[in-house]
Amino acid sequence: MSQSETVVSKYFIQYARGMPYQFKDGIVIIEGVETIKPYAFERHTDIQHVIIGDSVKMIDECAFSKCESLKSVTIGLNVETIGSGAFSFCSSLQSVNIGPNVKIIEKDAFCGCTSLQSVTIGPNVKTIGINAFFCCKSLKSVTFGYSVEMIDESAFYKCSSLESVTFGPNVEIIEIKAFSYCTSLSSVTIGPKVKIIYDNAFSYCTSLKSVTIGPQVKIISNLAFRNCTNLQNVTFGPNVEIIESLAFYCCSSLQSINIGPNVEKIGIDTFGGCTSLHSVTFGPNVKIIGVLTFNDCISLQNVTFGPNVEIIDAYAFSGCTSLKSIIIDNNIKTIREGAFKDCTSLQSVTIDPAVTSVASDAFIGCTSLDMYNN
């Protein structure tokens, strides 16, 4: 036995960066300190279980990073912060019991824990940091506590086994790529306080079938649901105002869209490549149908324009090869170049005389269209 080891209750007292801990048979018990120091147990491959006592308030940066044999962690009642990379790349970690007073899970905290299967976020956690559960490929379910306000960038990126997410009532921000490439996620209901769904938040969630947008969401950002190829149903909340570019690009199973009552702007290529989309109804506040908005929606047959649409922008419906007839009402003032380009089944177009500007190539490639009426 070395001078740094003594036997207490059948456990050895050892020291990591000057910090005492008890160890025996792969079990580490930490008690009597407030902070587990940075890198204290990094790459300790003999650790299988960690029990963190109630004296501890902070698990610092990379404290247990790359402990490849670590299977379980019990976090004490008074831990408030799980630091950056604290348990990153613990590839055998299967379960974590997050204590009730944890407030912050910092960036990369559980990044690369490829065996982690389930996480319950404690009742006082407010922030889940960047890449916190990045590439936790075995993670199947996440339940967010009451206090979670922010799910930061790429927090659950490439959690490819994640099937269900239950958002707490106080989540306000779902950041960039928060759930991107969660390829097993089947349904999402956005909580009541979320106002913005950021870029790529759910992109490439290829099993996602249903999305319900919460009542306070105002902006669905660029690429938010891009390539969700099984997405069939989207229910827009009443306060959505902006659907940005490529938000639902290549959602090839999406069949119908009813644009919410307060949507004013639809961005570039927003529904481009939605090859199963057959019906679109615009809400009363949409003024501009953007560039390429419904490009290559080859199943689109029915379009109902809202009463305040003023501009159909360039190539907005190009390549909609199933579209047969269009009625352009008097509120629409401008139809720009290529707006209905290559709509090869289009046979009838009625344009109100009040329309002031129709580009000369607005209907180019509409090979079934002999003429349009005004």
LOSEMI-499559 format. One record per residue (C-alpha): x, y, z. Coordinates in steps of 0.1 Angstrom, whole numbers, padded with zeros to 4 digits, always signed. Example, Ala and Ser with C-alpha at 12.3 -4.5 7.8 and 13.67 -1.06 7.14 Angstrom:
// LOSEMI-499559
+0123-0045+0078 +0137-0011+0071 
This chain:
// LOSEMI-499559
+0000+0000+0000 +0014+0034-0010 +0016+0064+0014 -0013+0080-0004 -0037+0051+0004 -0053+0041+0037 -0082+0017+0043 -0115+0033+0056 -0146+0011+0057 -0130-0013+0032 -0125+0015+0007 -0091+0030-0002 -0086+0067+0002 -0068+0080-0028 -0061+0114-0043 -0069+0130-0077 -0052+0164-0082 -0050+0167-0044 -0087+0158-0040 -0095+0128-0017 -0119+0101-0029 -0128+0065-0019 -0122+0037-0043 -0128-0001-0044 -0138-0026-0070 -0144+0000-0097 -0166+0022-0075 -0156+0058-0067 -0173+0077-0039 -0166+0114-0036 -0176+0132-0004 -0163+0161+0017 -0154+0185-0012 -0174+0211-0030 -0158+0209-0064 -0146+0179-0084 -0115+0194-0101 -0110+0197-0138 -0097+0165-0154 -0095+0149-0120 -0104+0114-0132 -0098+0118-0170 -0090+0085-0187 -0093+0064-0155 -0103+0032-0172 -0108+0012-0140 -0138+0033-0128 -0172+0016-0134 -0195+0035-0110 -0194+0069-0095 -0213+0081-0065 -0211+0119-0059 -0219+0129-0023 -0241+0158-0011 -0211+0180-0003 -0203+0185-0040 -0217+0216-0058 -0198+0215-0090 -0184+0188-0113 -0158+0207-0132 -0145+0205-0168 -0137+0170-0181 -0137+0156-0146 -0146+0121-0158 -0139+0125-0195 -0129+0093-0214 -0135+0070-0184 -0143+0043-0209 -0154+0016-0183 -0178+0040-0164 -0213+0025-0165 -0234+0046-0140 -0233+0079-0122 -0254+0091-0092 -0252+0128-0088 -0256+0142-0053 -0284+0164-0040 -0264+0196-0040 -0247+0195-0073 -0256+0227-0092 -0233+0226-0123 -0222+0197-0145 -0192+0213-0162 -0180+0213-0198 -0172+0178-0210 -0176+0164-0175 -0186+0129-0187 -0177+0133-0224 -0167+0102-0243 -0176+0078-0214 -0185+0052-0240 -0199+0026-0215 -0221+0050-0195 -0256+0037-0195 -0275+0057-0169 -0273+0090-0151 -0293+0101-0121 -0291+0139-0123 -0296+0155-0089 -0326+0177-0081 -0305+0209-0077 -0285+0208-0110 -0292+0241-0128 -0267+0240-0157 -0256+0212-0179 -0227+0228-0197 -0214+0222-0232 -0202+0187-0242 -0211+0174-0207 -0222+0140-0220 -0209+0143-0256 -0201+0109-0271 -0216+0088-0244 -0226+0063-0270 -0242+0037-0245 -0264+0062-0226 -0300+0051-0230 -0322+0075-0210 -0320+0108-0193 -0344+0126-0170 -0335+0163-0167 -0339+0174-0131 -0365+0199-0120 -0341+0228-0116 -0320+0226-0148 -0324+0258-0168 -0299+0254-0195 -0287+0224-0215 -0255+0235-0232 -0240+0232-0266 -0234+0196-0277 -0244+0184-0242 -0256+0150-0254 -0240+0152-0289 -0239+0118-0306 -0254+0098-0277 -0264+0071-0302 -0282+0048-0278 -0303+0075-0261 -0340+0066-0265 -0359+0091-0244 -0355+0125-0228 -0378+0141-0203 -0372+0178-0196 -0378+0192-0161 -0401+0220-0153 -0374+0247-0152 -0356+0240-0186 -0356+0273-0206 -0329+0267-0232 -0319+0237-0253 -0287+0250-0268 -0270+0244-0302 -0266+0207-0312 -0275+0196-0277 -0289+0163-0289 -0274+0163-0324 -0271+0128-0339 -0289+0110-0311 -0300+0085-0337 -0320+0062-0313 -0339+0091-0297 -0376+0082-0301 -0394+0106-0278 -0389+0140-0264 -0411+0156-0237 -0406+0193-0235 -0412+0210-0201 -0436+0239-0200 -0409+0266-0197 -0387+0258-0227 -0383+0291-0246 -0354+0284-0270 -0347+0254-0292 -0313+0264-0308 -0295+0256-0340 -0293+0218-0348 -0306+0210-0313 -0322+0177-0325 -0308+0174-0360 -0302+0139-0373 -0323+0123-0345 -0333+0098-0371 -0357+0077-0348 -0377+0107-0335 -0413+0102-0345 -0433+0131-0331 -0427+0165-0316 -0450+0189-0298 -0434+0223-0293 -0440+0237-0258 -0462+0267-0249 -0434+0292-0244 -0411+0285-0274 -0410+0316-0297 -0384+0307-0322 -0374+0273-0337 -0339+0280-0349 -0320+0268-0380 -0318+0231-0386 -0334+0224-0352 -0350+0192-0364 -0334+0187-0398 -0329+0152-0411 -0352+0137-0385 -0361+0111-0410 -0387+0092-0389 -0405+0123-0378 -0442+0120-0388 -0460+0147-0369 -0451+0182-0356 -0473+0205-0335 -0461+0241-0334 -0467+0257-0300 -0490+0287-0295 -0462+0312-0290 -0439+0303-0319 -0435+0333-0342 -0406+0322-0363 -0397+0288-0379 -0361+0294-0390 -0341+0284-0420 -0339+0246-0426 -0357+0239-0393 -0373+0206-0406 -0353+0201-0437 -0353+0165-0451 -0377+0152-0426 -0387+0127-0453 -0415+0110-0433 -0431+0141-0420 -0468+0139-0429 -0486+0164-0407 -0477+0199-0395 -0500+0219-0373 -0491+0256-0372 -0497+0275-0340 -0518+0306-0343 -0490+0331-0338 -0465+0319-0365 -0455+0350-0385 -0425+0339-0405 -0416+0306-0421 -0380+0311-0433 -0361+0296-0463 -0359+0258-0467 -0378+0253-0435 -0396+0222-0448 -0374+0215-0478 -0376+0180-0492 -0402+0168-0466 -0413+0144-0493 -0442+0128-0473 -0459+0160-0464 -0494+0160-0481 -0512+0192-0472 -0504+0225-0456 -0527+0251-0440 -0507+0282-0435 -0515+0297-0401 -0537+0329-0398 -0508+0352-0388 -0481+0340-0413 -0469+0371-0433 -0437+0358-0449 -0428+0325-0465 -0391+0323-0475 -0371+0309-0504 -0377+0273-0513 -0396+0268-0480 -0415+0238-0493 -0393+0229-0523 -0391+0192-0531 -0422+0183-0510 -0431+0158-0536 -0463+0144-0520 -0477+0178-0512 -0511+0180-0530 -0529+0209-0513 -0519+0244-0499 -0542+0269-0482 -0528+0303-0474 -0538+0323-0443 -0552+0358-0446 -0520+0376-0438 -0496+0361-0464 -0485+0389-0487 -0456+0374-0506 -0451+0338-0518 -0414+0337-0520 -0388+0326-0546 -0390+0289-0553 -0414+0284-0523 -0431+0253-0538 -0405+0244-0564 -0408+0208-0577 -0439+0200-0556 -0448+0175-0583 -0481+0163-0566 -0495+0198-0559 -0530+0201-0574 -0548+0226-0553 -0537+0261-0543 -0560+0285-0524 -0546+0320-0522 -0553+0341-0492 -0571+0375-0496 -0539+0396-0490 -0514+0378-0513 -0498+0406-0534 -0468+0390-0550 -0461+0355-0565 -0423+0356-0567 -0399+0341-0592 -0403+0304-0597 -0426+0301-0567 -0445+0271-0583 -0420+0260-0609 -0420+0223-0617 -0455+0217-0601 -0463+0192-0628 -0497+0182-0614 -0511+0217-0611 -0541+0220-0635 -0558+0253-0628 -0550+0286-0611 -0573+0316-0602 -0554+0348-0596 -0576+0372-0576 -0576+0410-0578 -0555+0414-0546 -0525+0399-0564 -0506+0426-0582 -0474+0410-0595 -0465+0376-0610 -0427+0374-0614 -0405+0355-0638 -0409+0317-0640 -0436+0318-0613 -0453+0287-0629 -0424+0275-0650 -0427+0239-0663 -0462+0233-0648 -0468+0209-0676 -0504+0199-0666 -0516+0235-0662 -0545+0240-0685 -0564+0269-0671 -0553+0302-0657 -0577+0330-0648 -0561+0364-0640 -0581+0393-0626 -0578+0425-0646 -0566+0442-0615 -0533+0423-0617 -0508+0449-0629 -0476+0430-0637 -0472+0395-0652 -0437+0386-0663 -0435+0375-0699 -0420+0341-0689 -0442+0336-0659 -0458+0305-0676 -0429+0293-0697 -0428+0256-0702 -0465+0252-0694 -0470+0229-0724 -0507+0222-0718 -0516+0258-0715 -0530+0274-0747 -0539+0307-0732 -0549+0324-0700 -0580+0345-0693 -0583+0379-0678 
